[in-house]
């Protein structure tokens, strides 16, 4: 039987800049997911229908229901916490982000 064992990141606190970054990552996560679905032939549909490849979340991130945005945010935040738990620092610069160990 499979027992998930994610890295414990409860002790990691994200500052406001990193939380702002998480929203950008959440949006990008949705964009990557949507691009993949569209490439597989999925289209927007008011109701999800796997046989017809219709999905109600094939909309811009801003148009998603808050519950769907929260799913993407949680993924982004947990990813950032794992990166930091593994010893990486995320620092911003005026022109780009850089990651250092």
C-alpha positions as CSV (number, residue, x, y, z in Angstrom):
1,X,0.0,0.0,0.0
2,X,1.3,3.4,-0.9
3,X,1.7,5.9,1.9
4,X,2.6,9.5,0.7
5,X,5.4,11.1,2.6
6,X,5.8,14.7,1.5
7,X,8.7,16.8,2.8
8,X,7.5,18.6,6.0
9,X,7.6,22.3,5.2
10,X,5.4,23.5,8.1
11,X,8.3,25.4,9.6
12,X,9.0,27.4,6.4
13,X,7.6,30.9,6.4
14,X,7.3,32.8,3.1
15,X,7.8,36.6,3.1
16,X,5.5,38.9,1.1
17,X,7.8,39.0,-1.9
18,X,7.8,35.2,-2.2
19,X,4.1,35.1,-1.6
20,X,3.7,37.5,-4.5
21,X,5.9,35.2,-6.6
22,X,3.7,32.3,-5.7
23,X,0.7,34.0,-7.4
24,X,2.8,34.3,-10.6
25,X,3.8,30.7,-10.3
26,X,0.2,29.7,-9.7
27,X,-0.9,31.5,-12.9
28,X,1.9,29.9,-14.8
29,X,0.9,26.5,-13.5
30,X,-2.6,27.0,-14.8
31,X,-1.2,28.2,-18.2
32,X,1.0,25.1,-18.5
33,X,-1.9,22.8,-17.6
34,X,-4.3,24.6,-20.0
35,X,-1.7,24.5,-22.9
36,X,-1.3,20.8,-22.3
37,X,-5.0,20.1,-22.4
38,X,-5.5,22.2,-25.5
39,X,-2.6,20.4,-27.2
40,X,-4.5,17.1,-26.4
41,X,-7.6,18.4,-28.1
42,X,-9.6,19.7,-25.0
43,X,-11.8,22.7,-25.3
44,X,-13.8,24.9,-23.0
45,X,-17.1,23.4,-21.9
46,X,-19.5,24.6,-19.2
47,X,-19.4,21.1,-17.7
48,X,-16.5,18.7,-17.6
49,X,-16.9,15.8,-20.1
50,X,-13.9,13.6,-20.5
51,X,-15.4,11.8,-23.5
52,X,-15.9,15.1,-25.4
53,X,-12.8,16.7,-23.9
54,X,-14.7,19.6,-22.5
55,X,-13.4,21.3,-19.4
56,X,-14.8,24.4,-17.5
57,X,-11.3,25.5,-16.4
58,X,-10.0,26.2,-19.9
59,X,-10.3,29.9,-19.2
60,X,-7.7,32.5,-18.3
61,X,-6.4,32.2,-14.7
62,X,-8.2,35.4,-13.7
63,X,-11.5,33.9,-14.7
64,X,-11.1,30.7,-12.7
65,X,-13.2,30.1,-9.6
66,X,-11.4,30.9,-6.4
67,X,-11.3,27.2,-5.5
68,X,-9.3,26.4,-8.6
69,X,-6.9,29.3,-8.1
70,X,-6.4,28.0,-4.5
71,X,-5.4,24.6,-5.9
72,X,-2.7,26.2,-8.1
73,X,-1.6,28.6,-5.3
74,X,-1.2,25.6,-2.9
75,X,1.0,23.8,-5.5
76,X,3.1,26.9,-6.0
77,X,3.5,27.7,-2.3
78,X,4.4,24.1,-1.5
79,X,7.0,24.0,-4.3
80,X,8.6,27.3,-3.0
81,X,8.7,25.9,0.5
82,X,10.4,22.7,-0.6
83,X,13.0,24.7,-2.5
84,X,13.7,26.7,0.6
85,X,13.7,23.6,2.8
86,X,16.4,22.1,0.5
87,X,18.6,25.1,1.2
88,X,18.0,27.3,-1.7
89,X,17.5,31.1,-1.4
90,X,15.2,32.9,-3.8
91,X,16.3,36.5,-4.3
92,X,14.8,39.0,-6.6
93,X,16.5,41.6,-8.7
94,X,15.0,44.5,-10.6
95,X,15.3,42.6,-13.9
96,X,15.0,38.9,-13.1
97,X,14.9,36.3,-10.4
98,X,17.9,34.2,-9.6
99,X,18.1,31.1,-7.5
100,X,21.2,30.4,-5.5
101,X,22.4,27.6,-3.2
